[in-house]
Amino acid sequence: MFILFKFSASSIIYNLFLKLCIPYINLCLPDAVKSTVNLPDESFSLCVTFLNKAFLLVIVSEPILQVAIDTMQLHRALQIAEEAIEGGADRIEVGTPLIKSEGMNAVREMKKKFPHHVIVADMKTMDTGAYETEMASKAGANVICILGVADNETIKESVRAARKYGCEIMVDLLGVKNPAARCKEIEGFGIDCICFHIGIDEQMTGRISLKTLKEIARITRIKIAVAGGLNSETVVEAIKSGASVLIVGSAITKAEDVSSATKIIKTAMKEKRAIHSESFKKHGEDTLFEVFSKVSTANISDAMHRKGAMKGITPVIKEGVKVVGRALTVRTMNGDWAKAVEAIDHAKKGDVLVVDAGGGQTAVWGELASWSCRVKGIAGVVIDGACRDIPHIKNLDFPIFVKHIVPNAGEPKGHGEIGCEILCGGEAVRTGDWIIGDENGVVVVPRERAVEIANRAIDVMQTENRIREEIKRGSSLSKVLDLLKWEKIG
């Protein structure tokens, strides 16, 4: 009879287990027992996996925090890992972008610097399972990630190689159409962990749900990891849904103070208590105004691959003033201010009027129209054309973005239409699209991509916050980004 003692999950204890116990189970035990037990290879592999789990239950009683580092630069990854470990991270994951950027050397250097911590290599292997498992293991990885969409034989070969080299196999369900069914199919292959993963690009659309995680937890006894948009508010729900390995990326790695961010998440995990976070959360339709108000037009343009910025449209605003709202479009002719003014009566509170006057140099807007907007609560006006009465409009604190400033106005002839698709500053704008304007200029975000772009813009802002912090510590932008190395070749 064995008396099992529960120990607090410790990276050092866990690492010793990986180095000493698993190789013994995988190598010595099979030699001693397999010859006397007539079991097929796959069945025996499953037995070995069960024994591995039994040992793990002895030493692991708390959820594990795995920090996923997806930078392109190894020197940044090592620094982030050091700060995360200082904050209490149990595992360090060498993310796929880092592996693609730096190769197995990223795994090797991470293990050299942190020999007593579990190093996870997110290989996302699709083929040559044994070969890539051998590579990662010899480089120092304790856990190696294989894609669940890979062929069954690829996963089985990875497991066989892992047994030989004393490491674990985590199967990542990213991209699997029916995660629960796939989990049930592959759990008999001898894998060590299933990872329910909501990918970064999918997170940006706001589609984050742990419903599938709960379903997986109901049907399998394999250790479950979860990745995708976790922060100090959501880790507790993930634990309650069945996860024992919490994989956290941006909420830690893009924090200005990585160590403190790690400590907060560890506290939430340990106390099973959600801790409110203003940052590192994904947003939906209901918080778009809040998000677009927080990020800059530069962040948004970067999130749209440098697109969406109106050309030649100049802000006429006071310092710090910003415009965020849905577009109501107007098409008119140079100097014809009838439709632009009529649109005020059609607009709702918080809308932004976007006027296509063909870039003309005769004003279609002025002080009195701006007063009408202020009274109705319209957020601002963007004009691909001309405006006058600028000193009075500035005194009103009403935001205007315009191509030309002139003293002369035209006549209200009534040509044009309201609510149609227009071009403003070279960008297509439809009624309902999001318009964001600040001291940099104006960007337009198509309404059907608004949630995605809002989340990507927040991600851009958070990435820049971390880079800024590294520069403040004495580095430079060129060094942080390793620009010379990443200049385009050819």
Legacy VTK file of the C-alpha trace (Angstrom):
# vtk DataFile Version 3.0
C-alpha trace
ASCII
DATASET POLYDATA
POINTS 490 float
0.000 0.000 0.000
1.344 3.406 -0.952
0.750 6.621 0.946
0.624 9.470 -1.537
1.603 12.921 -0.363
0.445 15.987 -2.287
3.050 18.610 -2.954
2.621 22.146 -4.245
3.357 22.281 -7.983
6.992 23.285 -8.245
9.004 23.701 -11.401
12.094 22.194 -9.759
10.257 19.104 -8.486
8.440 18.707 -11.787
11.658 19.037 -13.750
13.369 16.406 -11.603
10.398 14.157 -12.243
10.739 14.636 -15.980
14.471 13.930 -15.883
14.443 10.974 -13.502
11.043 9.312 -13.225
9.717 9.409 -16.782
12.886 7.958 -18.345
12.748 5.170 -15.734
9.114 4.415 -16.500
9.625 4.655 -20.253
12.864 2.673 -20.498
13.483 0.470 -17.457
9.899 -0.566 -16.805
9.176 -1.640 -20.382
12.325 -3.792 -20.460
11.398 -5.432 -17.177
7.701 -5.887 -17.768
6.858 -5.827 -21.451
8.538 -9.156 -22.106
6.198 -10.818 -19.630
3.005 -9.019 -20.673
1.560 -9.789 -24.073
0.237 -6.331 -25.084
0.252 -4.566 -28.449
2.602 -1.566 -28.697
-0.187 1.000 -28.585
-1.838 -0.607 -25.543
1.463 -0.765 -23.729
2.127 2.891 -24.592
-1.222 3.764 -23.038
-0.263 1.891 -19.865
3.001 3.803 -19.643
1.093 7.058 -20.088
-1.244 6.072 -17.266
1.725 5.483 -14.979
3.136 8.866 -15.960
-0.168 10.469 -14.969
-0.151 8.616 -11.653
3.260 10.014 -10.803
2.188 13.496 -11.887
-0.825 13.374 -9.574
1.554 12.769 -6.698
3.537 15.963 -7.239
1.130 18.306 -9.009
-1.813 19.619 -7.012
-2.034 23.197 -8.278
-2.758 24.477 -11.784
0.360 25.124 -13.843
1.086 28.534 -15.367
2.772 28.235 -18.755
3.964 31.503 -20.292
3.930 31.483 -24.102
6.577 33.753 -25.630
5.893 34.533 -29.291
8.448 37.226 -30.072
10.717 37.185 -33.135
13.810 38.162 -31.130
15.570 35.660 -28.843
17.189 38.308 -26.620
13.758 39.758 -25.857
12.298 36.301 -25.224
15.022 35.452 -22.693
14.442 38.710 -20.827
10.665 38.218 -20.770
11.133 34.624 -19.569
13.409 35.768 -16.747
10.853 38.316 -15.568
8.004 35.790 -15.855
9.906 33.218 -13.776
10.628 35.913 -11.201
6.862 36.425 -11.018
6.192 32.724 -10.471
5.747 31.139 -13.918
5.994 27.350 -13.799
6.769 26.728 -17.462
8.219 28.707 -20.330
6.890 28.046 -23.801
9.123 28.793 -26.768
6.372 29.905 -29.122
6.055 28.958 -32.775
7.059 32.407 -34.140
10.198 32.331 -31.980
11.076 28.815 -33.144
10.559 29.824 -36.774
12.683 32.913 -36.219
15.555 31.420 -34.214
15.236 27.677 -34.807
16.074 25.067 -32.178
18.623 27.474 -30.769
15.727 29.290 -29.093
14.830 26.114 -27.181
18.489 25.388 -26.455
19.248 28.851 -25.063
16.049 28.909 -23.025
16.949 25.577 -21.376
20.528 26.691 -20.728
19.337 29.843 -18.990
16.535 28.140 -17.042
17.715 24.538 -16.483
15.358 23.901 -13.564
12.194 24.950 -15.344
10.026 23.039 -17.777
10.596 24.258 -21.332
7.792 23.732 -23.833
8.556 23.745 -27.568
5.475 24.760 -29.532
6.587 22.996 -32.697
3.077 22.688 -34.173
4.332 19.557 -35.905
2.254 18.343 -38.859
4.602 15.659 -40.213
7.875 13.839 -39.395
6.710 13.531 -35.791
9.607 11.442 -34.501
12.222 13.619 -36.212
10.899 16.916 -34.874
10.328 15.435 -31.406
13.944 14.275 -31.348
15.160 17.725 -32.435
13.204 19.567 -29.769
14.013 17.078 -27.038
17.744 17.160 -27.692
17.599 20.957 -27.690
16.197 20.817 -24.154
12.405 20.737 -24.482
10.503 18.854 -21.803
7.141 19.168 -23.563
6.640 19.185 -27.334
3.486 20.335 -29.120
2.032 18.394 -32.046
-1.000 19.574 -34.015
-4.195 17.597 -33.561
-4.952 17.948 -37.274
-1.813 15.934 -38.058
-2.134 12.373 -39.304
-2.602 9.732 -36.608
0.727 8.128 -37.481
2.503 11.456 -36.992
1.115 11.704 -33.466
1.957 8.078 -32.676
5.525 8.499 -33.942
5.887 11.624 -31.814
4.763 9.664 -28.744
7.223 6.855 -29.463
10.069 9.316 -29.832
9.019 11.158 -26.683
9.174 7.909 -24.692
12.693 7.346 -25.982
13.937 10.806 -25.089
12.047 11.315 -21.830
9.728 14.160 -22.737
5.990 14.770 -22.981
3.710 15.216 -25.985
1.009 17.863 -25.937
-1.514 17.690 -28.778
-2.823 21.099 -29.809
-6.425 21.071 -31.068
-5.991 24.346 -32.972
-7.899 24.120 -36.255
-9.627 20.822 -35.374
-13.258 20.981 -36.523
-14.613 18.733 -33.761
-12.183 19.008 -30.818
-14.075 16.690 -28.464
-14.341 13.892 -31.036
-10.672 14.260 -32.006
-9.670 14.169 -28.352
-11.545 10.917 -27.851
-9.904 9.483 -30.978
-6.301 10.230 -30.014
-6.281 9.823 -26.232
-5.400 6.140 -26.674
-2.187 7.005 -28.534
-0.286 7.622 -25.311
-0.239 11.412 -25.459
0.373 13.326 -22.224
-1.764 16.433 -22.629
-4.539 17.872 -24.769
-4.473 21.602 -25.487
-7.716 23.411 -26.231
-6.434 26.393 -28.185
-8.214 29.475 -29.482
-5.722 30.918 -31.980
-4.629 34.549 -31.964
-6.314 35.376 -35.268
-9.554 33.785 -34.080
-9.341 35.696 -30.783
-9.294 38.952 -32.728
-12.820 38.268 -33.965
-14.034 38.113 -30.356
-15.103 34.456 -30.622
-13.836 33.158 -27.272
-15.789 30.465 -25.456
-14.806 27.726 -23.001
-17.859 25.598 -23.807
-15.765 23.138 -25.831
-13.182 22.942 -23.041
-15.886 21.786 -20.637
-17.010 19.163 -23.142
-13.454 17.863 -23.510
-13.018 17.726 -19.732
-16.139 15.565 -19.446
-14.914 12.903 -21.862
-11.194 12.538 -21.136
-8.917 11.889 -18.197
-5.871 13.222 -19.999
-4.316 16.396 -18.592
-5.878 19.433 -20.284
-4.173 22.696 -21.190
-5.958 25.782 -22.438
-4.590 28.678 -24.476
-6.143 31.736 -26.040
-6.807 35.159 -24.582
-6.366 34.201 -20.926
-5.806 36.915 -18.330
-6.297 37.397 -14.584
-10.072 37.543 -15.088
-10.462 34.387 -17.179
-7.927 31.879 -15.770
-10.261 30.911 -12.951
-13.096 30.076 -15.333
-10.648 27.977 -17.369
-9.604 26.048 -14.249
-13.227 25.454 -13.287
-13.889 24.263 -16.836
-11.319 21.492 -16.438
-7.901 22.898 -17.390
-4.854 22.154 -15.250
-2.293 23.920 -17.478
-3.044 27.590 -18.142
-1.141 28.960 -21.135
-0.923 32.744 -20.977
0.697 34.892 -23.650
0.053 38.593 -24.228
-1.369 39.298 -20.762
2.123 38.593 -19.451
4.582 38.984 -22.319
3.270 42.376 -23.481
2.946 43.826 -19.990
5.280 46.683 -19.141
6.025 44.884 -15.864
6.077 41.186 -16.769
6.926 40.017 -13.258
4.000 41.844 -11.650
1.590 40.664 -14.364
2.706 37.076 -13.743
2.249 37.419 -9.989
-1.302 38.722 -10.423
-2.283 35.793 -12.637
-0.629 33.294 -10.280
-2.579 34.816 -7.398
-5.834 34.472 -9.347
-5.005 30.813 -10.077
-3.965 29.986 -6.519
-6.901 31.701 -4.844
-9.383 30.646 -7.544
-10.436 34.295 -7.681
-10.867 36.387 -10.814
-8.867 39.608 -10.597
-10.190 42.502 -12.650
-8.022 43.589 -15.567
-8.420 46.692 -17.710
-5.930 45.361 -20.253
-5.275 42.206 -22.251
-8.896 41.289 -22.833
-10.723 40.654 -26.074
-13.640 42.859 -27.046
-16.948 42.480 -28.844
-19.483 44.782 -30.499
-20.626 46.233 -27.196
-17.222 47.739 -26.326
-16.093 49.031 -29.730
-16.512 52.696 -28.803
-14.428 52.151 -25.672
-11.655 50.406 -27.601
-11.481 52.874 -30.485
-11.405 55.702 -27.938
-8.402 54.095 -26.254
-6.173 53.392 -29.265
-4.630 55.881 -31.687
-5.318 56.158 -35.410
-1.707 54.994 -35.875
-2.473 51.811 -33.898
-5.534 51.198 -36.048
-3.694 51.764 -39.323
-0.975 49.317 -38.227
-3.670 46.787 -37.327
-5.049 47.160 -40.880
-1.642 46.593 -42.481
-1.087 50.352 -42.964
-4.450 50.793 -44.680
-7.579 52.752 -43.836
-5.904 56.156 -43.424
-7.507 59.054 -45.315
-4.998 61.006 -47.392
-4.832 64.783 -47.367
-7.435 65.202 -44.619
-6.100 67.560 -41.930
-7.319 67.692 -38.311
-8.665 71.050 -37.150
-8.939 70.193 -33.469
-7.549 71.155 -30.094
-4.761 69.093 -28.546
-6.014 65.811 -27.145
-9.385 65.937 -28.915
-10.528 62.725 -30.578
-13.510 61.639 -32.660
-15.009 58.150 -32.574
-18.328 57.227 -34.151
-20.299 55.632 -36.952
-20.287 57.279 -40.344
-23.237 58.926 -42.010
-22.073 59.573 -45.552
-22.832 62.513 -47.850
-21.990 63.003 -51.520
-22.139 66.537 -52.882
-20.475 68.859 -55.388
-17.795 71.462 -54.825
-19.404 74.386 -52.959
-22.891 72.820 -52.758
-23.559 72.697 -49.025
-27.237 71.646 -49.132
-26.873 67.857 -48.627
-24.101 68.243 -46.036
-26.341 70.462 -43.890
-29.482 68.365 -44.499
-27.559 65.293 -43.285
-27.417 66.812 -39.788
-31.160 66.167 -39.457
-30.696 62.545 -40.561
-27.796 61.834 -38.197
-28.072 60.215 -34.773
-26.294 61.358 -31.645
-22.660 60.188 -31.772
-22.522 59.846 -35.567
-19.709 61.308 -37.646
-20.678 63.062 -40.881
-18.347 62.103 -43.726
-18.691 64.398 -46.748
-17.358 63.714 -50.237
-17.191 67.082 -51.974
-14.762 65.873 -54.607
-11.822 67.592 -52.951
-13.211 70.973 -54.017
-11.883 74.296 -52.737
-15.181 76.088 -52.187
-16.563 75.606 -48.686
-19.464 73.237 -48.026
-19.233 73.685 -44.248
-18.936 76.459 -41.670
-19.707 77.707 -38.162
-23.516 77.528 -38.278
-23.552 73.939 -39.510
-21.106 73.104 -36.714
-23.423 74.719 -34.150
-26.256 72.513 -35.440
-24.094 69.442 -34.918
-23.106 70.470 -31.418
-26.752 70.911 -30.425
-27.702 67.499 -31.827
-24.719 65.669 -30.325
-22.983 64.712 -33.575
-19.399 63.671 -32.820
-17.598 65.415 -35.691
-17.311 66.035 -39.422
-14.836 64.785 -42.023
-14.818 66.643 -45.361
-13.025 65.771 -48.581
-13.484 69.360 -49.651
-13.382 72.803 -48.041
-14.500 74.413 -44.782
-14.509 77.999 -43.501
-15.076 79.819 -40.169
-12.270 77.834 -38.525
-11.632 80.189 -35.535
-15.320 80.042 -34.545
-15.462 76.257 -34.987
-12.374 75.849 -32.791
-14.032 77.946 -30.080
-17.007 75.582 -30.262
-14.681 72.642 -29.528
-16.290 70.850 -32.460
-13.919 68.449 -34.270
-13.429 69.048 -38.004
-11.161 67.134 -40.386
-10.906 68.784 -43.794
-8.867 68.951 -46.976
-8.979 72.725 -47.554
-9.548 75.791 -45.391
-10.966 78.762 -47.316
-13.011 81.940 -46.696
-15.509 81.474 -49.545
-18.616 79.285 -49.591
-20.811 78.070 -52.416
-24.584 77.890 -52.869
-27.085 75.234 -51.601
-28.136 73.654 -54.919
-29.142 70.241 -53.526
-27.075 67.983 -55.760
-25.886 64.650 -54.348
-27.284 62.147 -51.839
-27.107 60.998 -48.225
-26.189 57.502 -47.033
-24.481 56.219 -50.180
-20.975 54.761 -50.501
-18.432 57.530 -51.027
-14.706 58.158 -51.329
-13.119 60.382 -48.697
-9.381 60.949 -48.681
-9.047 58.066 -51.109
-10.792 55.581 -48.798
-14.189 53.975 -49.411
-16.677 54.845 -46.678
-20.165 53.441 -46.133
-22.783 54.533 -43.651
-22.215 52.520 -40.479
-18.447 52.206 -40.879
-16.384 53.351 -37.904
-14.586 56.681 -38.163
-11.730 57.488 -35.797
-9.941 60.841 -35.912
-7.168 62.339 -33.791
-4.164 64.618 -34.208
-2.601 62.122 -36.646
-5.561 62.210 -39.034
-8.554 59.992 -39.822
-8.964 56.248 -40.365
-12.033 54.348 -41.506
-12.759 50.820 -40.266
-15.253 48.726 -42.285
-18.161 47.841 -40.028
-17.908 44.106 -40.762
-14.284 44.057 -39.527
-14.707 46.429 -36.598
-14.401 43.851 -33.796
-11.346 42.248 -35.355
-9.586 45.551 -36.039
-10.382 46.877 -32.561
-8.743 43.831 -30.969
-5.771 43.982 -33.311
-5.312 47.704 -32.583
-5.281 47.007 -28.847
-2.663 44.310 -29.502
-0.532 46.808 -31.463
-0.797 49.319 -28.607
0.191 46.716 -26.001
3.144 45.550 -28.096
4.362 49.131 -28.365
3.928 49.618 -24.621
6.296 46.711 -23.964
8.827 47.926 -26.540
8.713 51.417 -25.026
9.472 49.939 -21.614
12.480 48.048 -22.992
13.781 51.254 -24.604
13.377 53.136 -21.299
15.585 50.531 -19.649
18.487 51.644 -21.826
17.994 49.920 -25.164
17.051 51.460 -28.533
14.308 50.728 -31.046
16.815 49.272 -33.486
18.263 46.935 -30.851
14.919 45.870 -29.431
13.584 44.925 -32.863
16.943 43.658 -34.154
16.307 45.707 -37.280
19.537 44.910 -39.123
18.784 41.194 -38.967
15.220 41.662 -40.158
15.768 43.995 -43.063
14.120 42.485 -46.115
16.457 40.597 -48.433
15.997 40.871 -52.186
LINES 1 491
490 0 1 2 3 4 5 6 7 8 9 10 11 12 13 14 15 16 17 18 19 20 21 22 23 24 25 26 27 28 29 30 31 32 33 34 35 36 37 38 39 40 41 42 43 44 45 46 47 48 49 50 51 52 53 54 55 56 57 58 59 60 61 62 63 64 65 66 67 68 69 70 71 72 73 74 75 76 77 78 79 80 81 82 83 84 85 86 87 88 89 90 91 92 93 94 95 96 97 98 99 100 101 102 103 104 105 106 107 108 109 110 111 112 113 114 115 116 117 118 119 120 121 122 123 124 125 126 127 128 129 130 131 132 133 134 135 136 137 138 139 140 141 142 143 144 145 146 147 148 149 150 151 152 153 154 155 156 157 158 159 160 161 162 163 164 165 166 167 168 169 170 171 172 173 174 175 176 177 178 179 180 181 182 183 184 185 186 187 188 189 190 191 192 193 194 195 196 197 198 199 200 201 202 203 204 205 206 207 208 209 210 211 212 213 214 215 216 217 218 219 220 221 222 223 224 225 226 227 228 229 230 231 232 233 234 235 236 237 238 239 240 241 242 243 244 245 246 247 248 249 250 251 252 253 254 255 256 257 258 259 260 261 262 263 264 265 266 267 268 269 270 271 272 273 274 275 276 277 278 279 280 281 282 283 284 285 286 287 288 289 290 291 292 293 294 295 296 297 298 299 300 301 302 303 304 305 306 307 308 309 310 311 312 313 314 315 316 317 318 319 320 321 322 323 324 325 326 327 328 329 330 331 332 333 334 335 336 337 338 339 340 341 342 343 344 345 346 347 348 349 350 351 352 353 354 355 356 357 358 359 360 361 362 363 364 365 366 367 368 369 370 371 372 373 374 375 376 377 378 379 380 381 382 383 384 385 386 387 388 389 390 391 392 393 394 395 396 397 398 399 400 401 402 403 404 405 406 407 408 409 410 411 412 413 414 415 416 417 418 419 420 421 422 423 424 425 426 427 428 429 430 431 432 433 434 435 436 437 438 439 440 441 442 443 444 445 446 447 448 449 450 451 452 453 454 455 456 457 458 459 460 461 462 463 464 465 466 467 468 469 470 471 472 473 474 475 476 477 478 479 480 481 482 483 484 485 486 487 488 489
